[in-house]
Amino acid sequence: MFFWALLLIAFTASYLSFQSFVEYRSRYFTSSCSAIQWENQVRNSGHIHRSSGMSVLVTGAAGFVGSHVSLALKKRGDGVVGLDNFNNYYDPSLKKARNLLLNSHRIFVVEGDLNDAKLLAKLFDAVAFTHVMHLAAQAGVRYAMENPNSYVQSNIAGLVTLLEACKSANPQPAVVWASSSSVYGLNEKIPFSEADWTDQPASLYAATKKAGEEITHTYNHIYGLSITGLRFFTVYGPWGRPDMAYFSFTRNILQGKPITIFRGKNQGDLARDFTYIDDIVKGCLGSLDTSGTSTGSGGKKRGPAPYRIFNLGNTSPVRVTELVNILERHLKLKAKRNIVDMPGNGDVPFTHANISLAEKELGFEPITDLQTGLNKFVRWYLSYYGYNNRNAVE
Ligand SMILES: NC(=O)c1ccc[n+]([C@@H]2O[C@H](COP(=O)([O-])OP(=O)(O)OC[C@H]3O[C@@H](n4cnc5c(N)ncnc54)[C@H](O)[C@@H]3O)[C@@H](O)[C@H]2O)c1
């Protein structure tokens, strides 16, 4: 009896160990196969298809600006690999939809966080990126009152993790990244020029972008990274950001809901230098094309590298009330306007870019006025959210 019991135990143990061996093997093969598959996807996506093209790591590729820049780069034959954490600051299904669009153009977006240093190292191992277009960030001014740490996590800690990966990469890529017009903060001298003081931010978002300008300067100075910072002025257009006024106004007007319009000091209208996405994309590509090269290697600087900052705006501010008038005309609907005093939560009364530096150095020339750009946005919005079909059925 005892003998049979022993035999049964021995048999069961060897069966279980065989099973776990099989499971281990299959797990090993599955994970190593998917690792190889993942690396191939990254390599193929980063492959350059034109002579003297570039391979670009685009962070925030599933975002508004990132998706447009990625498509433009791919279209002209550059290699593009995206990185995005698909966070839920706004509806992630819009990010997934942008991702599908990118996939259909053979652009692979890696789902991951800027703070994942191991993932960044793997990406630089897989592709010798010539450029990094850094657009991932916690955007938006008002959300900082709700979740201040998300700005520190992405715009400061994430930026440093990315720059560490860039400085250690061999070759070092040139870095072009999105700062913001918000760095001008309480500056009252108009139009805003790159040479103006930017030491009075009005929001935590602005403060993290200003910090980014100083952090990137350090990496340029110590490690020889080529750095270009772009101060975008209120970017709008198809596939835009639902948290921005032009987007939420459109949604509310269509749903018959009121819209809140802020009024500045002395009952003055707020104004923004609204800049159409295609113009911004041209500015980004112009910056990548003129970035020069980083000079460091093995984490050490070998000579001076370019450090540049440019305003990318439209140079023609428009009052927010006029923006609503234009939307009403395009939507053929009247807005229910609820006009209130601007709360002290980080917004500034107006923005106006001087772009002479970008014109001179990047050949930047915005050509889309707000009327034309909003028409394109509204057409996209109606189609994306199915209003055209709904009207057809009704
Ligand atoms: N849109 C504008 O008007 C405007 C104006 C000034 C500056 N900017 C700057 O331009 C850049 C792009 O803005 P956008 O309008 O496309 O915003 P967006 O929010 O649509 O895109 C940013 C993307 O980055 C991703 N992301 C955020 N944190 C991340 C992290 N830690 N790791 C990986 N991915 C992360 C998000 O998921 C998102 O898809 C941002 O840096 C923003 O601050 C935008």
The ligand as an SDF file (V2000), in Angstrom:
LIG
                    3D

 44 48  0  0  0  0  0  0  0  0999 V2000
   -2.8480   72.4110  -28.3820 N   0  0  0  0  0  0  0  0  0  0  0  0
   -2.4240   73.6000  -27.9820 C   0  0  0  0  0  0  0  0  0  0  0  0
   -3.0970   74.6210  -28.1600 O   0  0  0  0  0  0  0  0  0  0  0  0
   -1.0890   73.7370  -27.3090 C   0  0  0  0  0  0  0  0  0  0  0  0
   -0.6350   75.0210  -26.9910 C   0  0  0  0  0  0  0  0  0  0  0  0
    0.5990   75.1630  -26.3640 C   0  0  0  0  0  0  0  0  0  0  0  0
    1.3850   74.0580  -26.1130 C   0  0  0  0  0  0  0  0  0  0  0  0
    0.9110   72.8160  -26.4180 N   0  0  0  0  0  0  0  0  0  0  0  0
    1.7660   71.6640  -26.1350 C   0  0  0  0  0  0  0  0  0  0  0  0
    1.8390   70.8770  -27.3080 O   0  0  0  0  0  0  0  0  0  0  0  0
    1.9630   69.4930  -26.9640 C   0  0  0  0  0  0  0  0  0  0  0  0
    0.8890   68.6890  -27.6510 C   0  0  0  0  0  0  0  0  0  0  0  0
   -0.3790   69.1730  -27.2190 O   0  0  0  0  0  0  0  0  0  0  0  0
   -1.7540   68.5460  -27.6990 P   0  0  0  0  0  0  0  0  0  0  0  0
   -2.7040   69.6720  -27.8300 O   0  0  0  0  0  0  0  0  0  0  0  0
   -1.5110   67.6380  -28.8400 O   0  0  0  0  0  0  0  0  0  0  0  0
   -2.1650   67.7300  -26.3850 O   0  0  0  0  0  0  0  0  0  0  0  0
   -2.7150   66.2300  -26.2430 P   0  0  0  0  0  0  0  0  0  0  0  0
   -3.1110   66.0970  -24.8160 O   0  0  0  0  0  0  0  0  0  0  0  0
   -3.7370   65.9670  -27.2770 O   0  0  0  0  0  0  0  0  0  0  0  0
   -1.4300   65.3490  -26.5450 O   0  0  0  0  0  0  0  0  0  0  0  0
   -0.4920   64.9720  -25.5680 C   0  0  0  0  0  0  0  0  0  0  0  0
   -0.3840   63.4470  -25.5780 C   0  0  0  0  0  0  0  0  0  0  0  0
    0.6380   63.0800  -24.6650 O   0  0  0  0  0  0  0  0  0  0  0  0
    0.2270   61.9060  -23.9740 C   0  0  0  0  0  0  0  0  0  0  0  0
    0.9330   61.9100  -22.6860 N   0  0  0  0  0  0  0  0  0  0  0  0
    0.7460   62.7730  -21.6360 C   0  0  0  0  0  0  0  0  0  0  0  0
    1.5870   62.4640  -20.6280 N   0  0  0  0  0  0  0  0  0  0  0  0
    2.3100   61.3930  -21.0410 C   0  0  0  0  0  0  0  0  0  0  0  0
    3.3290   60.6110  -20.4400 C   0  0  0  0  0  0  0  0  0  0  0  0
    3.7590   60.8670  -19.2020 N   0  0  0  0  0  0  0  0  0  0  0  0
    3.8680   59.5890  -21.1470 N   0  0  0  0  0  0  0  0  0  0  0  0
    3.4220   59.3100  -22.4000 C   0  0  0  0  0  0  0  0  0  0  0  0
    2.4470   60.0010  -23.0170 N   0  0  0  0  0  0  0  0  0  0  0  0
    1.8960   61.0440  -22.3470 C   0  0  0  0  0  0  0  0  0  0  0  0
   -1.2770   62.0220  -23.8310 C   0  0  0  0  0  0  0  0  0  0  0  0
   -1.9060   60.7670  -23.7070 O   0  0  0  0  0  0  0  0  0  0  0  0
   -1.6650   62.7290  -25.1340 C   0  0  0  0  0  0  0  0  0  0  0  0
   -2.0790   61.8080  -26.1130 O   0  0  0  0  0  0  0  0  0  0  0  0
    1.9040   69.4440  -25.4440 C   0  0  0  0  0  0  0  0  0  0  0  0
    3.2180   69.4590  -24.9580 O   0  0  0  0  0  0  0  0  0  0  0  0
    1.2140   70.7310  -25.0700 C   0  0  0  0  0  0  0  0  0  0  0  0
    1.5510   71.1570  -23.7740 O   0  0  0  0  0  0  0  0  0  0  0  0
   -0.3020   72.6140  -27.0190 C   0  0  0  0  0  0  0  0  0  0  0  0
  1  2  1  0
  2  3  2  0
  2  4  1  0
  4  5  1  0
  4 44  2  0
  5  6  2  0
  6  7  1  0
  7  8  2  0
  8  9  1  0
  8 44  1  0
  9 10  1  0
  9 42  1  0
 10 11  1  0
 11 12  1  0
 11 40  1  0
 12 13  1  0
 13 14  1  0
 14 15  2  0
 14 16  1  0
 14 17  1  0
 17 18  1  0
 18 19  2  0
 18 20  1  0
 18 21  1  0
 21 22  1  0
 22 23  1  0
 23 24  1  0
 23 38  1  0
 24 25  1  0
 25 26  1  0
 25 36  1  0
 26 27  1  0
 26 35  1  0
 27 28  2  0
 28 29  1  0
 29 30  1  0
 29 35  2  0
 30 31  1  0
 30 32  2  0
 32 33  1  0
 33 34  2  0
 34 35  1  0
 36 37  1  0
 36 38  1  0
 38 39  1  0
 40 41  1  0
 40 42  1  0
 42 43  1  0
M  CHG  2   8   1  16  -1
M  END
$$$$
